[in-house]
Amino acid sequence: MKKCKLIQFRKDCIGCHACVLIAPQNWQMNNEEGKSDLIGGVTKGDTVVTDLLEIDYYDNLKAAEACPMNIIKVVCSD
């Protein structure tokens, strides 16, 4: 399996909950800000990044597709 990262451009999140509903193992709502948090993510500039486990790959692809703001990316490399 390729090494994959899960990336969120959090500042543009509108708090629709789609990612949390589809992949709750990686996402949770931040009740104070009304935005989703990438569990275990590290903030790097305007993005939040974490390694993505193979078992969570397809759920997060679905979460990225469901995001109305298109702020979730799954990036893989060899």
DSSP file (Angstrom, degrees, kcal/mol; ACC not computed):
  #  RESIDUE AA STRUCTURE BP1 BP2  ACC     N-H-->O    O-->H-N    N-H-->O    O-->H-N    TCO  KAPPA ALPHA  PHI   PSI    X-CA   Y-CA   Z-CA
    1    1 A M              0   0    0      0, 0.0    53,-0.0     0, 0.0     3,-0.0   0.000 360.0 360.0 360.0 141.0    0.0    0.0    0.0
    2    2 A K        -     0   0    0      1,-0.1     2,-0.5    52,-0.0    76,-0.2  -0.294 360.0-102.5 -67.9 158.6    1.2    3.5   -0.8
    3    3 A K  E     -A   77   0A   0     74,-1.9    74,-2.4    48,-0.0     2,-0.3  -0.755  47.0-168.4 -84.2 128.4    1.8    5.9    2.0
    4    4 A C  E     -AB  76  52A   0     48,-0.6    48,-2.6    -2,-0.5     2,-0.4  -0.891  14.9-158.2-123.6 150.5   -1.1    8.3    2.3
    5    5 A K  E     -AB  75  51A   0     70,-2.9    70,-2.5    -2,-0.3     2,-0.5  -0.935  13.1-140.4-122.3 147.9   -1.7   11.6    4.1
    6    6 A L  E     -AB  74  50A   0     44,-3.0    44,-1.7    -2,-0.4     2,-0.4  -0.946  24.2-169.3-107.9 125.9   -5.0   13.1    5.0
    7    7 A I  E     -AB  73  49A   0     66,-3.0    66,-2.7    -2,-0.5     2,-0.4  -0.948   8.8-170.5-124.1 136.3   -5.1   16.9    4.6
    8    8 A Q  E     -AB  72  48A   0     40,-2.5    40,-2.4    -2,-0.4     2,-1.2  -0.992  19.8-152.9-126.4 131.2   -7.7   19.4    5.7
    9    9 A F    >   +     0   0    0     62,-2.4     3,-1.6    -2,-0.4    38,-0.2  -0.706  29.2 179.7 -95.9  78.2   -7.9   23.1    4.7
   10   10 A R  G >   +     0   0    0     -2,-1.2     3,-2.3     1,-0.3    -1,-0.2   0.737  63.0  70.1 -62.5 -33.3   -9.7   23.8    8.0
   11   11 A K  G 3  S+     0   0    0     35,-0.6    -1,-0.3     1,-0.3    36,-0.1   0.769 101.3  49.7 -60.2 -24.0  -10.2   27.6    7.7
   12   12 A D  G <  S+     0   0    0     -3,-1.6    -1,-0.3    59,-0.1    -2,-0.2   0.372  82.0 124.2 -94.8   3.6  -12.7   27.0    4.9
   13   13 A C    <   -     0   0    0     -3,-2.3    -3,-0.0     1,-0.1    -5,-0.0  -0.417  41.7-168.7 -66.4 136.2  -14.7   24.4    6.9
   14   14 A I        -     0   0    0     -2,-0.1    -1,-0.1    21,-0.0    21,-0.1   0.369  41.7-115.3-106.2   2.0  -18.4   25.2    7.2
   15   15 A G        +     0   0    0      1,-0.1    20,-0.1    21,-0.0    -2,-0.1   0.876  59.4 152.4  71.6  39.7  -19.2   22.5    9.8
   16   16 A C        -     0   0    0      1,-0.1    -1,-0.1    20,-0.0    19,-0.1   0.645  49.7-134.5 -77.4 -14.4  -21.6   20.4    7.7
   17   17 A H     >  +     0   0    0     11,-0.1     4,-2.3     1,-0.0     5,-0.2   0.394  67.1 125.3  78.0  -0.1  -20.6   17.2    9.6
   18   18 A A  H  > S+     0   0    0      1,-0.2     4,-2.1     2,-0.2     5,-0.2   0.920  74.1  47.0 -57.9 -46.4  -20.3   15.1    6.4
   19   19 A C  H  > S+     0   0    0      1,-0.2     4,-2.9     2,-0.2    -1,-0.2   0.888 112.0  50.9 -63.5 -38.9  -16.7   13.9    7.3
   20   20 A V  H  4 S+     0   0    0      1,-0.2    -1,-0.2     2,-0.2    -2,-0.2   0.891 111.6  47.4 -66.1 -40.4  -17.7   13.1   10.9
   21   21 A L  H  < S+     0   0    0     -4,-2.3    -1,-0.2     2,-0.2    -2,-0.2   0.864 120.0  37.9 -68.8 -36.5  -20.7   11.0    9.7
   22   22 A I  H  < S+     0   0    0     -4,-2.1    -2,-0.2    -5,-0.2    -3,-0.2   0.871 134.0  17.1 -85.5 -39.7  -18.6    9.1    7.1
   23   23 A A    >X  +     0   0    0     -4,-2.9     3,-2.2    -5,-0.2     4,-1.3  -0.521  64.0 161.6-134.8  65.9  -15.3    8.6    8.8
   24   24 A P  T 34 S+     0   0    0      0, 0.0    -1,-0.1     0, 0.0    -4,-0.1   0.673  72.0  70.5 -64.8 -15.4  -15.8    9.2   12.6
   25   25 A Q  T 34 S+     0   0    0      1,-0.2    -5,-0.1    -3,-0.1     3,-0.1   0.694 113.9  26.4 -71.3 -17.3  -12.5    7.4   13.3
   26   26 A N  T <4 S+     0   0    0     -3,-2.2    13,-2.6    -7,-0.2     2,-0.4   0.544 119.8  54.3-118.5 -14.2  -10.7   10.4   11.8
   27   27 A W  E  <  +D   38   0B   0     -4,-1.3     2,-0.3    11,-0.2    11,-0.2  -0.939  48.9 170.2-130.9 146.3  -13.0   13.3   12.3
   28   28 A Q  E     -D   37   0B   0      9,-1.8     9,-3.7    -2,-0.4     2,-0.3  -0.982  35.1-107.6-146.7 155.0  -14.8   15.0   15.2
   29   29 A M  E     -D   36   0B   0     -2,-0.3     2,-0.8     7,-0.2     7,-0.2  -0.642  18.8-140.8 -85.0 140.5  -16.7   18.2   15.5
   30   30 A N  E  >> -D   35   0B   0      5,-3.2     4,-2.7    -2,-0.3     5,-0.8  -0.885  13.8-164.4 -97.2 104.1  -15.3   21.1   17.5
   31   31 A N  T  45S+     0   0    0     -2,-0.8    -1,-0.1     1,-0.2     5,-0.0   0.753  83.9  56.2 -66.1 -25.7  -18.3   22.5   19.3
   32   32 A E  T  45S+     0   0    0      1,-0.1    -1,-0.2     3,-0.1    -2,-0.0   0.891 122.3  24.6 -72.7 -39.2  -16.6   25.8   20.2
   33   33 A E  T  45S-     0   0    0     -3,-0.4    -2,-0.2     2,-0.2    -1,-0.1   0.617  97.0-128.9-101.1 -16.4  -15.8   26.7   16.6
   34   34 A G  T  <5S+     0   0    0     -4,-2.7     2,-0.3     1,-0.3    -3,-0.2   0.753  71.7 111.8  72.3  23.1  -18.4   24.7   14.7
   35   35 A K  E   <S-D   30   0B   0     -5,-0.8    -5,-3.2   -20,-0.1    -1,-0.3  -0.812  72.0-100.0-122.4 163.9  -15.8   23.1   12.4
   36   36 A S  E     -D   29   0B   0     -2,-0.3     2,-0.4    -7,-0.2    -7,-0.2  -0.597  29.3-146.6 -84.8 148.4  -14.5   19.6   12.1
   37   37 A D  E     -D   28   0B   0     -9,-3.7    -9,-1.8    -2,-0.2     2,-0.8  -0.941  13.4-130.4-112.8 135.3  -11.2   18.6   13.6
   38   38 A L  E >   -D   27   0B   0     -2,-0.4     3,-2.3   -11,-0.2   -11,-0.2  -0.778  34.2-122.8 -82.6 111.5   -8.9   16.0   12.0
   39   39 A I  T 3  S+     0   0    0    -13,-2.6    -1,-0.0    -2,-0.8   -14,-0.0  -0.356  92.2   4.7 -62.3 126.0   -8.1   13.7   14.9
   40   40 A G  T 3  S+     0   0    0      1,-0.2    -1,-0.3    -2,-0.1    11,-0.2   0.543  97.4 150.9  77.8   7.4   -4.4   13.4   15.5
   41   41 A G    <   -     0   0    0     -3,-2.3     2,-0.5     9,-0.1    -1,-0.2  -0.372  39.2-142.7 -75.4 151.4   -3.7   16.1   12.9
   42   42 A V  E     -C   49   0A   0      7,-2.8     7,-2.4    -2,-0.1     2,-0.4  -0.960  19.2-125.7-113.6 128.1   -0.8   18.5   13.0
   43   43 A T  E     +C   48   0A   0     -2,-0.5     2,-0.4     5,-0.2     5,-0.2  -0.600  29.0 177.0 -77.8 128.0   -1.3   22.1   11.9
   44   44 A K  E >   -C   47   0A   0      3,-3.2     3,-1.7    -2,-0.4     2,-0.4  -0.869  63.3 -57.8-131.8  96.7    1.1   23.2    9.1
   45   45 A G  T 3  S-     0   0    0     -2,-0.4    -2,-0.0     1,-0.3     0, 0.0  -0.552 122.3 -13.2  68.3-122.6    0.3   26.7    8.0
   46   46 A D  T 3  S+     0   0    0     -2,-0.4   -35,-0.6    -3,-0.1     2,-0.3   0.358 127.0  75.4 -92.4   5.0   -3.3   26.8    6.8
   47   47 A T  E <   - C   0  44A   0     -3,-1.7    -3,-3.2   -38,-0.2     2,-0.4  -0.787  64.5-145.2-118.8 160.1   -3.6   23.0    6.7
   48   48 A V  E     -BC   8  43A   0    -40,-2.4   -40,-2.5    -2,-0.3     2,-0.4  -0.993  27.0-173.9-121.0 131.2   -4.0   20.1    9.1
   49   49 A V  E     +BC   7  42A   0     -7,-2.4    -7,-2.8    -2,-0.4     2,-0.3  -0.951  13.2 162.4-132.3 143.5   -2.2   16.9    8.2
   50   50 A T  E     -B    6   0A   0    -44,-1.7   -44,-3.0    -2,-0.4     2,-0.2  -0.980  43.0 -95.9-150.1 158.9   -2.0   13.3    9.5
   51   51 A D  E     -B    5   0A   0     -2,-0.3     2,-0.5   -46,-0.2   -46,-0.3  -0.509  39.4-136.0 -71.5 146.6   -0.9    9.9    8.2
   52   52 A L  E     -B    4   0A   0    -48,-2.6   -48,-0.6    -2,-0.2     2,-0.1  -0.926   9.7-134.5-112.2 124.7   -3.8    7.9    6.9
   53   53 A L    >   -     0   0    0     -2,-0.5     3,-1.3     1,-0.1     4,-0.5  -0.467  20.6-121.0 -73.7 147.1   -4.1    4.2    7.8
   54   54 A E  G >  S+     0   0    0      1,-0.3     3,-1.3     2,-0.2     4,-0.4   0.874 112.4  58.8 -54.8 -40.7   -4.9    1.8    4.9
   55   55 A I  G 3  S+     0   0    0      1,-0.3     4,-0.3     2,-0.1    -1,-0.3   0.755 109.0  45.0 -63.3 -24.5   -8.0    0.6    6.7
   56   56 A D  G <> S+     0   0    0     -3,-1.3     4,-1.9     1,-0.1    -1,-0.3   0.406  85.7  98.4 -98.9   0.5   -9.4    4.2    6.7
   57   57 A Y  H <> S+     0   0    0     -3,-1.3     4,-1.7    -4,-0.5     5,-0.2   0.935  84.5  41.1 -57.1 -56.1   -8.5    5.1    3.1
   58   58 A Y  H  > S+     0   0    0     -4,-0.4     4,-2.1     1,-0.2    -1,-0.2   0.866 112.0  54.8 -68.5 -37.4  -11.8    4.5    1.4
   59   59 A D  H  > S+     0   0    0     -4,-0.3     4,-2.1     1,-0.2    -1,-0.2   0.906 110.9  46.7 -60.2 -40.3  -13.9    6.1    4.1
   60   60 A N  H  X S+     0   0    0     -4,-1.9     4,-2.3     2,-0.2    -2,-0.2   0.792 106.7  56.2 -77.2 -27.3  -11.8    9.3    3.8
   61   61 A L  H  X S+     0   0    0     -4,-1.7     4,-2.1     2,-0.2    -1,-0.2   0.915 110.3  47.1 -63.1 -42.0  -12.1    9.3    0.0
   62   62 A K  H  X S+     0   0    0     -4,-2.1     4,-2.1     2,-0.2    -2,-0.2   0.896 110.8  51.5 -64.7 -40.7  -15.9    9.3    0.5
   63   63 A A  H  X S+     0   0    0     -4,-2.1     4,-1.2     2,-0.2    -2,-0.2   0.905 109.5  50.2 -62.7 -41.6  -15.6   12.0    3.1
   64   64 A A  H  < S+     0   0    0     -4,-2.3     8,-0.3     1,-0.2     3,-0.3   0.901 111.8  47.8 -63.5 -41.0  -13.5   14.1    0.7
   65   65 A E  H  < S+     0   0    0     -4,-2.1    -1,-0.2     1,-0.2    -2,-0.2   0.845 112.3  49.9 -68.0 -33.7  -16.1   13.6   -2.0
   66   66 A A  H  < S+     0   0    0     -4,-2.1    -1,-0.2    -5,-0.1    -2,-0.2   0.680  82.9 106.9 -79.5 -18.6  -19.0   14.5    0.3
   67   67 A C    ><  -     0   0    0     -4,-1.2     3,-1.0    -3,-0.3     5,-0.1  -0.469  58.5-156.6 -67.1 117.4  -17.4   17.7    1.6
   68   68 A P  T 3  S+     0   0    0      0, 0.0    -1,-0.2     0, 0.0    -4,-0.0   0.727  93.6  48.9 -69.0 -19.6  -19.3   20.6    0.0
   69   69 A M  T 3  S-     0   0    0     -3,-0.0    -2,-0.1     0, 0.0    -3,-0.0   0.491 102.2-132.2 -96.2  -5.1  -16.3   22.9    0.4
   70   70 A N    <   +     0   0    0     -3,-1.0    -6,-0.1    -6,-0.2    -5,-0.1   0.901  62.0 135.8  56.5  45.2  -13.8   20.5   -1.1
   71   71 A I        +     0   0    0     -7,-0.1   -62,-2.4   -59,-0.1     2,-0.5   0.353  42.7  84.3-106.0   4.6  -11.3   21.0    1.8
   72   72 A I  E     -A    8   0A   0     -8,-0.3     2,-0.4   -64,-0.2   -64,-0.2  -0.929  54.8-178.8-111.5 130.3  -10.4   17.4    2.4
   73   73 A K  E     -A    7   0A   0    -66,-2.7   -66,-3.0    -2,-0.5     2,-0.6  -0.983  19.6-156.1-129.2 139.5   -7.6   15.8    0.4
   74   74 A V  E     -A    6   0A   0     -2,-0.4     2,-0.5   -68,-0.2   -68,-0.2  -0.973  21.0-173.7-111.2 116.5   -6.2   12.3    0.4
   75   75 A V  E     -A    5   0A   0    -70,-2.5   -70,-2.9    -2,-0.6     2,-0.3  -0.951   1.9-175.2-119.1 124.4   -2.7   12.4   -1.0
   76   76 A C  E     -A    4   0A   0     -2,-0.5     2,-0.3   -72,-0.2   -72,-0.2  -0.877   4.6-178.2-120.7 150.7   -0.7    9.2   -1.6
   77   77 A S  E      A    3   0A   0    -74,-2.4   -74,-1.9    -2,-0.3    -2,-0.0  -0.960 360.0 360.0-141.0 158.8    2.9    8.6   -2.8
   78   78 A D              0   0    0     -2,-0.3   -74,-0.1   -76,-0.2    -2,-0.0   0.463 360.0 360.0 -75.4 360.0    5.0    5.5   -3.5
